[in-house]
Amino acid sequence: MANDASTVFDLVILGGGSGGYAAALRGAQLGLDVALIEKNKLGGTCLHNGCIPTKALLHAGEVADQAREAEQFGVKASFEGIDIKGVHKYKDDVIAGLYKGLQGLVASRKVTYIEGTGHLSSPTSVDVDGRRVEGRHVLLATGSVPKSLPGLEIDGNRIITSDHALGLDRVPQSAIILGGGVIGVEFASAWKSFGTDVTVIEGMKHLVPVEDENSSKLLERAFRKRGIKFNLGTFFQSAQYTDNGVRVTLADGKTFEAEVLLVAIGRGPVSAGLGYEEQGVAMDRGYVLADEYMRTNVPTISAVGDLVPTLQLAHVGFAEGILVAERLAGLKTVPIDYDGVPRVTYCHPEVASVGITEAKAKEIYGADKVVALKYNLAGNGK
């Protein structure tokens, strides 16, 4: 295996998503010699299959709703329908602009960018398509992919993940969305704006179940007003093809039918077959385990982003990547306060929060110590 021109980098990063490129940029800024390895496109899930394209679809949906409602603002406009090719062009142009900017940024910081499939070959090296890249430290940042359920076969046409939904060549007439978390309610919102008849299936008692119950209930009320249907508190059992779509059966025997089924039950870590376990890295259910400074049990290996069991948010990946780069450059670092990380779900209406939920506060401090205050922003003239 040929070494990378006998160079030993200060930091070798496997994965060019939010956590990986943030670590590369900050490391290079602090004078580290950095190699960044990515098998697909720089920018990872957030830029190409997640936050950015989803927000583009949501914005197109918002414009459609504004056209429908223009008259109430004294504006004469009419809604003629959705040109899905045009929507995809808008979305792809947004991604392309950001992608180009990111490529330029990485090049300007003199990060050695290596395109190819990487495999951890020792505690201080990554093999990339027949070439060995050596480093004093290795950062694992291989991200996540959409999860599925046993017995549920994703075909990319009728039963799809968010990856497929972002490139769907049609606006489905009807859709069942399995999962009422962030991904599920964002697609429910966008598709409803496009004219799809949407039903969300969520096994927990509320939509966006990790948020405060008060926020969940307000979102549910708003979705009812928008005509977005949902079924809560019963888990999925099976899915079968029908003549022109999919039938979903729940654990209580209730059935739903639609043209497509979007499986939006979360994302799982990308770690299988990458050499992590062979090099002694501690794992749990596919996640790489790391301490509050993002260090694994192997002294020369750190891990960040969706690969570790912290909040799956792009800005968390950024913060973790920056923390690793600063620690390796010898700066004094402070662990991330995950309870203080803002969370936003970009459906309509949006749900935003920071801090722990009321239920969690009561669990930690006792119900008698917790006071909940509500302020209605309808009183704000803006």
C-alpha positions in Angstrom: 0.0 0.0 0.0 1.6 3.2 -1.1 1.8 6.0 1.4 0.6 9.5 0.6 4.0 10.8 -0.7 5.6 10.0 2.8 3.5 12.8 4.3 2.3 12.3 7.8 -0.6 14.7 8.4 -1.4 16.2 11.8 -5.0 15.2 11.2 -6.7 12.8 8.8 -10.5 13.2 8.6 -12.7 10.4 7.2 -15.9 12.0 6.0 -16.5 15.5 4.5 -19.9 16.4 6.0 -20.6 19.1 8.6 -18.4 17.6 11.3 -15.6 16.6 9.0 -15.2 19.8 7.0 -15.7 22.0 10.1 -12.8 20.2 11.7 -10.7 20.5 8.5 -11.3 24.2 8.1 -10.7 25.0 11.8 -7.6 22.7 12.0 -6.0 24.3 8.9 -6.8 27.8 10.3 -4.9 26.8 13.5 -1.9 25.6 11.5 -2.5 21.9 11.4 -1.6 19.9 8.2 -5.0 18.4 7.3 -6.2 15.6 4.9 -10.0 15.4 4.3 -11.3 12.2 2.7 -14.8 12.0 1.2 -16.3 9.3 -1.1 -19.3 11.3 -2.4 -19.5 15.1 -2.4 -18.0 17.6 0.1 -20.8 18.9 2.3 -22.3 15.5 3.3 -25.9 14.9 4.2 -26.8 18.4 5.3 -25.9 20.0 2.0 -26.9 17.3 -0.5 -29.6 15.1 1.1 -30.8 16.8 4.2 -31.2 20.3 5.6 -30.5 22.4 2.5 -32.6 20.6 -0.2 -35.5 20.1 2.3 -35.5 23.8 3.1 -35.6 24.5 -0.6 -38.7 22.3 -1.0 -40.3 23.9 2.0 -39.7 27.4 0.6 -41.2 26.4 -2.7 -44.3 25.2 -0.7 -44.4 28.4 1.2 -44.5 30.4 -2.1 -47.3 28.1 -3.3 -49.3 28.8 -0.1 -48.7 32.6 -0.4 -50.0 32.5 -4.0 -53.2 30.7 -2.8 -53.7 33.2 0.0 -52.6 36.4 -1.8 -56.1 37.9 -2.0 -56.4 38.3 1.8 -53.4 40.7 1.6 -54.9 42.7 -1.3 -52.6 41.1 -3.9 -54.0 39.7 -7.1 -52.3 36.3 -7.8 -53.5 32.9 -8.8 -52.0 29.5 -8.1 -51.7 27.4 -11.3 -50.0 24.3 -9.8 -46.5 22.9 -9.1 -43.9 22.5 -11.8 -41.8 19.8 -10.0 -39.0 20.1 -12.5 -38.8 23.8 -11.8 -38.8 23.1 -8.0 -35.9 20.7 -8.4 -34.0 23.1 -10.6 -34.4 25.8 -7.9 -33.3 23.3 -5.2 -30.3 22.0 -7.2 -29.2 25.6 -7.9 -29.2 26.4 -4.2 -27.1 23.3 -3.5 -24.7 24.0 -6.4 -24.0 27.5 -5.2 -23.2 26.4 -1.6 -21.2 23.4 -2.8 -19.1 25.6 -5.0 -18.5 28.0 -2.1 -17.5 25.2 0.2 -15.1 23.7 -2.3 -13.4 27.1 -2.7 -13.2 27.5 1.1 -11.5 24.1 1.6 -9.1 24.8 -1.3 -8.2 28.3 0.1 -7.4 26.8 3.5 -4.9 24.5 1.9 -6.6 21.3 3.1 -5.5 18.2 1.2 -8.8 17.0 -0.2 -8.9 13.3 -1.2 -11.9 11.9 -3.1 -12.4 8.1 -2.6 -13.7 5.5 -0.2 -11.7 5.4 3.0 -11.2 2.5 5.4 -9.5 2.8 8.8 -6.4 0.6 8.5 -4.6 1.4 11.8 -5.1 3.8 14.7 -3.1 6.4 12.7 -4.0 5.7 9.0 -6.8 5.5 6.5 -6.6 3.5 3.2 -8.3 5.3 0.3 -8.6 3.2 -2.9 -5.2 1.6 -2.7 -3.4 4.6 -1.1 -2.4 4.9 2.6 -2.9 8.3 4.2 -1.0 8.6 7.5 -1.8 11.0 10.3 -0.8 11.7 13.9 -4.6 11.7 14.7 -7.6 10.3 12.8 -11.1 11.9 13.0 -14.1 9.6 12.1 -17.0 11.6 10.7 -18.8 9.2 8.3 -22.3 10.4 9.2 -25.6 8.7 8.8 -28.2 7.2 6.4 -32.0 6.9 6.6 -33.1 4.0 8.8 -35.8 1.4 7.9 -37.7 -1.3 9.8 -37.4 -5.1 9.5 -39.6 -6.5 6.7 -40.0 -3.0 5.1 -38.4 -3.1 1.7 -37.4 0.3 0.4 -37.9 0.3 -3.4 -37.3 4.0 -4.2 -40.6 4.3 -6.0 -43.6 3.5 -3.8 -41.8 2.9 -0.5 -39.1 5.6 -0.2 -36.7 7.4 2.2 -36.1 11.1 2.4 -33.2 10.6 -0.1 -35.7 9.4 -2.7 -38.3 12.0 -1.7 -35.9 14.9 -2.4 -35.6 13.7 -6.0 -39.1 12.5 -6.7 -40.1 13.3 -10.3 -43.8 13.9 -9.4 -46.0 15.4 -6.7 -47.7 12.3 -5.1 -51.5 12.5 -5.0 -51.4 10.9 -1.6 -48.7 10.0 0.9 -48.3 8.1 4.2 -45.4 9.3 6.2 -44.1 6.8 8.8 -42.6 8.9 11.6 -43.7 12.2 13.0 -40.3 13.6 14.0 -38.4 16.4 12.3 -38.0 14.7 8.8 -41.6 13.4 8.8 -43.3 16.7 9.6 -41.1 18.7 7.3 -42.1 16.5 4.3 -45.7 16.5 5.5 -45.7 20.3 5.4 -44.0 20.6 2.0 -46.1 18.0 0.3 -49.3 19.4 1.7 -48.3 22.8 0.2 -47.7 21.1 -3.1 -51.3 19.6 -3.0 -50.6 16.1 -1.7 -53.1 14.4 0.6 -50.9 13.6 3.6 -51.2 11.2 6.6 -48.5 11.0 9.3 -48.2 7.8 11.4 -46.3 8.3 14.7 -46.0 5.5 17.3 -45.4 8.0 20.2 -48.2 10.0 21.7 -47.4 13.3 19.9 -45.8 14.7 16.7 -42.2 15.9 17.2 -42.1 13.8 20.4 -38.7 15.1 21.6 -40.2 18.7 21.9 -42.3 20.1 24.7 -45.8 18.6 24.8 -47.2 22.1 24.5 -45.3 22.7 21.2 -46.4 19.3 19.9 -50.1 20.0 20.7 -49.9 23.5 19.0 -48.3 21.9 15.9 -51.0 19.1 15.8 -53.7 21.8 16.0 -52.1 23.7 13.1 -51.7 20.6 11.0 -55.4 19.8 11.5 -56.3 23.2 10.3 -54.1 22.7 7.2 -55.8 19.3 6.5 -52.7 17.2 7.3 -54.0 14.0 8.9 -52.1 12.0 11.5 -52.4 8.9 13.6 -50.6 8.9 17.0 -49.8 6.3 19.7 -49.9 3.1 17.6 -46.9 1.5 16.0 -46.4 0.3 12.4 -46.9 -3.4 11.7 -46.6 -4.0 7.9 -46.9 -2.6 4.4 -48.2 -4.2 1.2 -48.4 -3.1 -2.4 -51.9 -2.3 -3.7 -52.9 -1.9 -7.4 -51.7 1.7 -7.4 -49.9 2.3 -4.2 -49.2 1.0 -0.7 -51.4 -0.2 2.2 -50.0 0.3 5.7 -51.3 -1.8 8.6 -50.8 -0.7 12.3 -50.4 -2.8 15.4 -54.1 -2.2 16.2 -55.3 -3.5 12.8 -56.1 0.0 11.4 -55.1 0.4 7.7 -54.2 3.4 5.5 -53.6 3.6 1.8 -51.7 6.0 -0.4 -49.7 6.4 -3.5 -46.3 6.5 -1.7 -45.0 5.6 1.8 -42.2 7.8 3.1 -40.2 6.0 5.8 -39.0 8.8 8.1 -38.1 7.0 11.3 -34.7 8.6 11.8 -31.1 8.1 10.6 -28.6 5.5 11.6 -24.8 5.7 11.7 -22.5 4.8 8.8 -19.9 2.6 10.3 -20.2 -1.0 9.0 -17.3 -2.4 7.1 -15.1 0.6 7.7 -12.5 -1.0 9.9 -13.5 0.7 13.2 -14.1 -2.4 15.3 -10.9 -4.1 13.8 -8.9 -1.2 15.2 -10.4 -1.6 18.6 -12.8 1.4 18.5 -15.6 1.0 21.1 -19.0 0.9 19.4 -22.7 0.6 20.4 -25.4 -0.4 17.9 -23.2 1.0 15.1 -22.4 4.3 16.9 -18.9 5.1 17.8 -18.6 6.0 21.5 -16.8 9.2 22.4 -16.3 11.2 25.6 -17.3 14.9 26.1 -14.1 15.9 24.2 -15.1 13.6 21.3 -12.2 11.2 22.1 -12.8 7.5 21.5 -11.1 4.8 23.6 -8.3 4.7 21.1 -6.0 7.7 22.0 -5.3 8.7 18.3 -8.9 8.5 17.2 -11.8 11.0 17.7 -15.3 10.9 16.3 -18.0 13.5 15.6 -21.4 14.2 14.0 -24.2 11.7 13.3 -21.6 8.8 13.8 -21.7 9.4 17.6 -24.9 9.2 19.7 -25.3 13.0 20.2 -28.0 15.2 18.7 -28.2 14.6 14.9 -28.0 18.3 13.9 -25.6 19.9 11.5 -24.7 22.7 13.9 -23.8 20.0 16.5 -21.5 18.3 14.0 -19.9 21.7 13.3 -19.3 22.4 17.0 -17.9 18.9 17.6 -15.6 19.1 14.6 -14.3 22.5 15.8 -13.8 21.2 19.3 -11.6 18.3 18.0 -9.5 20.7 15.8 -8.9 23.1 18.7 -8.1 20.3 21.2 -5.5 18.9 18.7 -4.0 22.4 18.1 -3.4 22.7 21.9 -6.2 25.2 22.6 -8.2 25.0 25.9 -11.5 23.5 25.0 -14.9 23.3 26.8 -17.3 20.3 26.3 -20.5 21.1 24.4 -23.6 21.7 26.5 -26.0 19.6 24.5 -29.0 20.9 26.5 -28.1 24.4 25.3 -28.2 23.6 21.6 -31.1 25.2 19.7 -33.4 22.9 17.7 -35.6 23.9 14.8 -38.2 22.0 12.8 -38.9 23.9 9.6 -42.5 22.8 8.9 -45.3 25.3 8.7 -45.7 26.5 11.4 -42.1 26.1 12.6 -41.2 24.6 15.9 -38.1 26.0 17.7 -36.7 25.3 21.1 -33.6 25.5 23.3 -32.9 23.9 26.6 -34.6 20.9 28.3 -38.3 20.3 28.1 -40.7 20.9 31.0 -41.2 17.1 31.5 -37.4 16.6 31.7 -37.0 19.5 34.1 -39.6 18.0 36.4 -37.8 14.6 36.2 -34.5 16.2 37.1 -35.6 18.9 39.7 -39.0 17.7 40.9 -42.4 19.0 39.8 -42.7 21.4 42.7 -39.5 23.2 41.6 -40.6 23.8 38.0 -42.6 26.9 36.9 -43.9 27.0 33.3 -44.7 30.4 31.7 -46.4 31.0 28.4 -46.2 34.2 26.3 -48.4 34.6 23.3 -46.5 36.3 20.5 -49.8 37.4 18.8 -49.3 40.5 21.0 -46.2 41.3 19.0 -47.0 43.8 16.2 -44.5 42.3 13.8 
